[in-house]
Amino acid sequence: MKLLVKTTLAAIALATAPAGAMTFEVQRQDGVSWIYATGPVEADDAARFETIAKEHGEGGWLVLDSGGGSLWGSVKLGRAVREHRYTTYLPSSGRCLSSCFFAFIGGADRVIDDGGRLGVHQFYGGTDEAPADKAQANAQTIAGELYAHVTAMGVSTDVMQPALRTPSTSMYEFSRDELVAYGLHIEVDEEAKKAWADVTVPAFLKQHPQYAKGSQLYRALDAEVRRLQAGAKNPYDAAILDQAHNTVESAIATLAVGEPGVARVNQDLAQELRQRLSKPL
């Protein structure tokens, strides 16, 4: 089935050239359907994607063809893609460059055919008129937010080196080896994926009701699972859930003794974590 999806998408999804703002379109052929997104990413594209994803259904395929656009719009789009468990896909003639990268990594699975172009360069952190110290502070804040997003999506933070070092007038395109090593290309057996979704995860959540879907704790667990999956030979090994749970539990213990920071857990989780300190995992 996956081969049929990929073959159909590769042959047809790029038939329409992008123009103007990003457009989202459900395309269908030979019993296969997908969402095709083309053009520059805009600030409100996450909301537009969510509307069409709800109509199309959870866990579909999103074909991206974009040269960039809004940085924060791309980050928000990536989060929405992950929330709806979509696979992001670049066919052999596809491209996802500049800020589009941060949308692409939102894919629950990420598939890049040979020839597909995924690239990054420096973001723009201020204006030429802004004081140097303010521009530097803005850039540091943005870099921190992007590191957090990359980590939450289960991608190696090594991708941020070319993103920060490559001039905005150039483009760093990841090699095939880098795509695999950094967790940017993740393609797994469909049967293993189905067993994970239908059996492994529900059984774990039943045993650990504190991870209610949609809660901050659930998002923390999900982020750590994705991080572990990115470097695992078998990304659907049940032991990954236990390892992620132990990490979240350790983060709560860290907060309990007043140590600064939360290992591998976003800082905005601190309040909910503190509220649960008296409730054993």
LUMDREN-399811 format. One line per field, with one value per residue (C-alpha): residue number from 1; residue in three letters; chain; x, z negated, y. Coordinates in Angstrom, 3 decimals, decimal comma. Layout:
REM residues N
seq = c(NUM; ...)
type = c(ALA; ...)
mol = c(A; ...)
c1 = c(X; ...)
c3 = c(Z; ...)
c2 = c(Y; ...)
END
This chain:
REM residues 281
seq = c(1; 2; 3; 4; 5; 6; 7; 8; 9; 10; 11; 12; 13; 14; 15; 16; 17; 18; 19; 20; 21; 22; 23; 24; 25; 26; 27; 28; 29; 30; 31; 32; 33; 34; 35; 36; 37; 38; 39; 40; 41; 42; 43; 44; 45; 46; 47; 48; 49; 50; 51; 52; 53; 54; 55; 56; 57; 58; 59; 60; 61; 62; 63; 64; 65; 66; 67; 68; 69; 70; 71; 72; 73; 74; 75; 76; 77; 78; 79; 80; 81; 82; 83; 84; 85; 86; 87; 88; 89; 90; 91; 92; 93; 94; 95; 96; 97; 98; 99; 100; 101; 102; 103; 104; 105; 106; 107; 108; 109; 110; 111; 112; 113; 114; 115; 116; 117; 118; 119; 120; 121; 122; 123; 124; 125; 126; 127; 128; 129; 130; 131; 132; 133; 134; 135; 136; 137; 138; 139; 140; 141; 142; 143; 144; 145; 146; 147; 148; 149; 150; 151; 152; 153; 154; 155; 156; 157; 158; 159; 160; 161; 162; 163; 164; 165; 166; 167; 168; 169; 170; 171; 172; 173; 174; 175; 176; 177; 178; 179; 180; 181; 182; 183; 184; 185; 186; 187; 188; 189; 190; 191; 192; 193; 194; 195; 196; 197; 198; 199; 200; 201; 202; 203; 204; 205; 206; 207; 208; 209; 210; 211; 212; 213; 214; 215; 216; 217; 218; 219; 220; 221; 222; 223; 224; 225; 226; 227; 228; 229; 230; 231; 232; 233; 234; 235; 236; 237; 238; 239; 240; 241; 242; 243; 244; 245; 246; 247; 248; 249; 250; 251; 252; 253; 254; 255; 256; 257; 258; 259; 260; 261; 262; 263; 264; 265; 266; 267; 268; 269; 270; 271; 272; 273; 274; 275; 276; 277; 278; 279; 280; 281)
type = c(MET; LYS; LEU; LEU; VAL; LYS; THR; THR; LEU; ALA; ALA; ILE; ALA; LEU; ALA; THR; ALA; PRO; ALA; GLY; ALA; MET; THR; PHE; GLU; VAL; GLN; ARG; GLN; ASP; GLY; VAL; SER; TRP; ILE; TYR; ALA; THR; GLY; PRO; VAL; GLU; ALA; ASP; ASP; ALA; ALA; ARG; PHE; GLU; THR; ILE; ALA; LYS; GLU; HIS; GLY; GLU; GLY; GLY; TRP; LEU; VAL; LEU; ASP; SER; GLY; GLY; GLY; SER; LEU; TRP; GLY; SER; VAL; LYS; LEU; GLY; ARG; ALA; VAL; ARG; GLU; HIS; ARG; TYR; THR; THR; TYR; LEU; PRO; SER; SER; GLY; ARG; CYS; LEU; SER; SER; CYS; PHE; PHE; ALA; PHE; ILE; GLY; GLY; ALA; ASP; ARG; VAL; ILE; ASP; ASP; GLY; GLY; ARG; LEU; GLY; VAL; HIS; GLN; PHE; TYR; GLY; GLY; THR; ASP; GLU; ALA; PRO; ALA; ASP; LYS; ALA; GLN; ALA; ASN; ALA; GLN; THR; ILE; ALA; GLY; GLU; LEU; TYR; ALA; HIS; VAL; THR; ALA; MET; GLY; VAL; SER; THR; ASP; VAL; MET; GLN; PRO; ALA; LEU; ARG; THR; PRO; SER; THR; SER; MET; TYR; GLU; PHE; SER; ARG; ASP; GLU; LEU; VAL; ALA; TYR; GLY; LEU; HIS; ILE; GLU; VAL; ASP; GLU; GLU; ALA; LYS; LYS; ALA; TRP; ALA; ASP; VAL; THR; VAL; PRO; ALA; PHE; LEU; LYS; GLN; HIS; PRO; GLN; TYR; ALA; LYS; GLY; SER; GLN; LEU; TYR; ARG; ALA; LEU; ASP; ALA; GLU; VAL; ARG; ARG; LEU; GLN; ALA; GLY; ALA; LYS; ASN; PRO; TYR; ASP; ALA; ALA; ILE; LEU; ASP; GLN; ALA; HIS; ASN; THR; VAL; GLU; SER; ALA; ILE; ALA; THR; LEU; ALA; VAL; GLY; GLU; PRO; GLY; VAL; ALA; ARG; VAL; ASN; GLN; ASP; LEU; ALA; GLN; GLU; LEU; ARG; GLN; ARG; LEU; SER; LYS; PRO; LEU)
mol = c(A; A; A; A; A; A; A; A; A; A; A; A; A; A; A; A; A; A; A; A; A; A; A; A; A; A; A; A; A; A; A; A; A; A; A; A; A; A; A; A; A; A; A; A; A; A; A; A; A; A; A; A; A; A; A; A; A; A; A; A; A; A; A; A; A; A; A; A; A; A; A; A; A; A; A; A; A; A; A; A; A; A; A; A; A; A; A; A; A; A; A; A; A; A; A; A; A; A; A; A; A; A; A; A; A; A; A; A; A; A; A; A; A; A; A; A; A; A; A; A; A; A; A; A; A; A; A; A; A; A; A; A; A; A; A; A; A; A; A; A; A; A; A; A; A; A; A; A; A; A; A; A; A; A; A; A; A; A; A; A; A; A; A; A; A; A; A; A; A; A; A; A; A; A; A; A; A; A; A; A; A; A; A; A; A; A; A; A; A; A; A; A; A; A; A; A; A; A; A; A; A; A; A; A; A; A; A; A; A; A; A; A; A; A; A; A; A; A; A; A; A; A; A; A; A; A; A; A; A; A; A; A; A; A; A; A; A; A; A; A; A; A; A; A; A; A; A; A; A; A; A; A; A; A; A; A; A; A; A; A; A; A; A; A; A; A; A; A; A; A; A; A; A; A; A; A; A; A; A; A; A)
c1 = c(0,000; 2,813; 4,468; 1,197; 0,838; 4,403; 4,239; 0,993; 2,165; 5,503; 3,854; 1,041; 1,406; 3,861; 1,877; 0,643; 3,313; 3,049; 2,224; 1,598; 0,613; 0,571; -2,434; -3,743; -5,585; -6,836; -5,859; -7,053; -6,163; -6,385; -7,971; -5,182; -5,651; -3,277; -2,987; -0,785; 0,656; 2,455; 3,806; 5,265; 4,289; 2,217; 1,539; -1,965; -1,259; -1,430; -5,101; -5,785; -4,086; -6,031; -9,316; -8,558; -6,894; -10,018; -12,047; -9,506; -8,909; -6,101; -2,825; -2,722; 0,048; 1,149; 3,200; 5,124; 6,544; 7,776; 10,786; 10,123; 8,053; 7,054; 9,406; 6,857; 4,144; 6,286; 6,899; 3,176; 2,385; 4,867; 3,184; -0,233; 1,080; 2,357; -0,891; -2,808; -0,160; 0,482; 3,404; 5,347; 6,641; 9,071; 9,007; 12,156; 11,387; 10,053; 11,577; 11,123; 13,615; 14,348; 11,561; 9,592; 12,065; 10,435; 7,050; 8,396; 9,925; 6,463; 5,714; 4,995; 6,862; 9,070; 9,753; 12,181; 12,785; 16,172; 16,340; 13,997; 15,522; 15,404; 17,445; 18,058; 19,877; 20,045; 16,792; 16,307; 16,391; 15,894; 16,104; 19,146; 17,981; 17,684; 20,419; 23,048; 22,369; 18,612; 19,110; 21,451; 18,958; 16,196; 18,375; 19,220; 15,548; 14,603; 17,434; 16,267; 12,703; 13,896; 16,101; 13,076; 10,929; 13,544; 13,924; 10,161; 9,834; 12,402; 15,090; 18,780; 19,768; 22,790; 20,517; 20,722; 24,420; 23,921; 20,709; 22,666; 25,853; 24,653; 24,117; 20,545; 21,741; 22,771; 21,059; 22,404; 20,786; 21,064; 22,787; 21,175; 23,359; 22,434; 18,724; 18,920; 21,434; 19,499; 16,106; 14,814; 13,949; 11,970; 10,212; 9,094; 7,158; 3,433; 2,540; 4,901; 3,497; -0,081; 0,693; 2,310; -0,719; -3,418; -1,905; 1,331; 0,464; -3,144; -1,924; 0,736; -1,700; -4,169; -1,455; -0,429; -3,642; -1,747; -0,782; -4,202; -4,191; -3,842; -2,314; 1,095; 2,385; 1,246; 3,101; 6,225; 6,032; 5,386; 8,382; 10,694; 9,315; 9,998; 13,525; 14,228; 12,610; 14,816; 17,924; 16,422; 16,928; 13,363; 11,365; 8,299; 9,907; 7,640; 10,699; 10,868; 7,674; 9,155; 12,362; 10,378; 8,244; 11,384; 12,689; 9,492; 9,501; 13,108; 12,159; 9,459; 11,939; 14,352; 11,679; 10,842; 14,320; 14,385; 17,110; 16,950; 15,701; 13,790; 15,815; 14,365; 11,048; 10,013; 10,050; 6,379; 5,570; 6,955; 3,687; 1,751; 4,644; 4,805; 1,088; 1,646; 4,637; 2,413; 0,871; 3,178; 3,565)
c3 = c(0,000; -0,872; 2,481; 4,259; 2,347; 3,082; 6,734; 7,272; 5,364; 7,130; 10,517; 9,932; 6,917; 8,557; 11,723; 10,551; 10,213; 7,051; 7,428; 4,830; 1,273; 0,055; 1,205; -0,306; 1,982; 1,513; 4,580; 5,464; 7,995; 8,208; 4,764; 3,134; 1,665; 0,146; -0,701; 1,677; 0,263; 2,586; 2,390; -0,364; -3,952; -5,594; -9,245; -9,322; -7,334; -10,409; -10,888; -7,184; -7,232; -10,300; -8,606; -5,563; -7,618; -9,731; -6,561; -4,947; -8,078; -10,522; -9,593; -5,897; -3,573; -3,085; 0,013; -0,470; 2,357; 1,007; 1,152; -2,312; -3,748; -7,294; -9,885; -12,709; -10,261; -9,331; -12,969; -13,720; -10,571; -11,627; -15,019; -13,386; -11,035; -14,037; -15,951; -13,098; -12,644; -8,965; -6,982; -5,164; -1,736; 0,826; 4,203; 6,319; 7,898; 4,684; 2,562; -0,949; -1,559; -4,089; -6,688; -5,039; -6,732; -10,108; -8,717; -7,097; -10,303; -11,862; -9,953; -12,162; -9,411; -6,961; -3,519; -1,018; 2,316; 4,006; 5,610; 3,112; 1,789; -1,901; -2,783; -5,397; -5,875; -8,406; -9,590; -9,662; -13,271; -13,094; -11,025; -9,839; -11,928; -15,181; -17,817; -17,655; -21,173; -20,531; -17,220; -18,903; -21,702; -19,149; -17,228; -20,398; -21,344; -17,900; -17,892; -21,247; -20,007; -16,881; -18,901; -21,076; -17,995; -16,385; -19,616; -20,071; -16,543; -17,256; -14,929; -15,810; -16,850; -14,552; -11,799; -13,454; -12,657; -8,916; -9,693; -11,758; -9,689; -6,091; -4,835; -3,926; -0,359; -0,105; -0,815; -2,627; -1,241; -3,333; -1,821; -1,741; -4,611; -6,681; -6,027; -7,612; -10,362; -11,585; -11,572; -8,648; -6,561; -8,547; -6,696; -8,550; -7,961; -7,836; -9,887; -12,691; -12,606; -12,772; -15,707; -17,515; -16,984; -17,585; -20,360; -21,928; -22,581; -23,770; -26,207; -27,588; -27,979; -29,768; -32,278; -32,640; -32,702; -33,686; -30,010; -28,852; -25,156; -24,555; -27,978; -28,480; -29,979; -26,891; -24,690; -26,820; -26,494; -22,762; -22,253; -24,084; -22,211; -18,910; -20,012; -20,900; -17,722; -15,581; -16,676; -17,082; -14,757; -15,580; -16,168; -17,201; -20,009; -23,083; -25,264; -23,809; -25,644; -28,945; -28,326; -27,508; -30,619; -32,750; -31,278; -32,113; -35,591; -36,083; -34,958; -37,611; -40,232; -39,108; -39,670; -43,043; -44,395; -42,893; -40,315; -37,350; -33,999; -32,838; -30,919; -27,449; -28,496; -27,353; -30,053; -29,534; -31,023; -34,414; -35,910; -35,123; -36,181; -39,557; -40,053; -39,595; -41,908; -44,625; -42,177; -41,496; -37,868)
c2 = c(0,000; 2,391; 1,674; 2,457; 5,714; 6,785; 5,798; 7,672; 10,734; 10,899; 10,719; 13,183; 15,442; 17,813; 18,293; 21,701; 24,397; 26,526; 30,214; 32,904; 32,007; 28,412; 26,437; 23,206; 20,819; 17,279; 15,270; 11,776; 9,133; 5,329; 5,104; 7,127; 10,607; 13,134; 16,818; 18,776; 22,008; 24,414; 27,933; 30,133; 29,320; 32,056; 32,854; 31,338; 28,163; 25,914; 26,802; 26,335; 22,927; 21,832; 22,657; 20,536; 17,765; 17,339; 16,895; 14,589; 12,489; 11,823; 10,174; 11,034; 12,156; 15,763; 16,575; 19,819; 21,919; 25,235; 27,493; 28,938; 31,760; 32,641; 31,152; 31,002; 30,027; 27,013; 26,075; 26,220; 24,244; 21,566; 21,282; 20,962; 18,264; 16,297; 16,804; 15,179; 12,441; 13,182; 11,774; 14,492; 13,527; 14,933; 13,138; 12,979; 16,367; 17,929; 20,678; 22,038; 24,821; 27,549; 27,890; 25,053; 22,716; 23,405; 22,404; 19,244; 17,869; 17,857; 14,657; 11,657; 9,825; 11,719; 10,303; 11,827; 10,132; 10,332; 13,763; 15,396; 18,630; 19,558; 22,617; 25,319; 28,593; 31,417; 32,931; 36,678; 37,850; 41,593; 44,765; 46,678; 49,641; 47,687; 48,179; 45,454; 44,185; 43,966; 42,181; 39,701; 39,062; 38,496; 36,049; 34,114; 33,879; 32,639; 30,086; 28,767; 28,365; 26,549; 24,189; 23,361; 22,703; 20,456; 18,485; 18,135; 16,758; 14,019; 15,392; 15,642; 19,160; 18,766; 20,116; 23,528; 23,942; 24,516; 26,412; 28,920; 29,042; 29,107; 32,692; 33,572; 34,131; 30,460; 27,138; 24,083; 20,926; 17,776; 14,776; 11,345; 10,178; 13,237; 12,755; 9,310; 10,144; 13,195; 11,507; 13,571; 10,511; 7,958; 5,171; 2,067; -1,113; -0,426; -3,519; -2,485; 1,033; -0,257; -2,559; 0,381; 2,617; 0,009; -2,103; -0,858; 2,790; 2,196; -0,479; 1,866; 4,779; 2,524; 1,636; 5,305; 7,391; 10,555; 10,908; 12,062; 12,888; 16,607; 17,297; 18,873; 15,638; 13,753; 16,241; 15,836; 12,056; 12,300; 14,617; 12,227; 9,201; 10,959; 11,834; 8,210; 6,901; 9,118; 7,232; 3,742; 0,787; -0,246; 2,964; 0,973; -1,011; -0,921; -0,255; 3,256; 4,189; 3,008; 4,970; 8,115; 7,649; 7,364; 10,617; 12,501; 10,965; 12,108; 15,608; 15,734; 14,567; 17,290; 19,912; 18,403; 19,088; 22,548; 22,023; 24,436; 23,238; 20,217; 17,654; 17,086; 18,632; 22,096; 24,761; 25,542; 22,121; 23,119; 24,330; 21,167; 18,983; 20,719; 20,168; 16,451; 16,079; 14,602; 12,118; 9,134; 8,146)
END
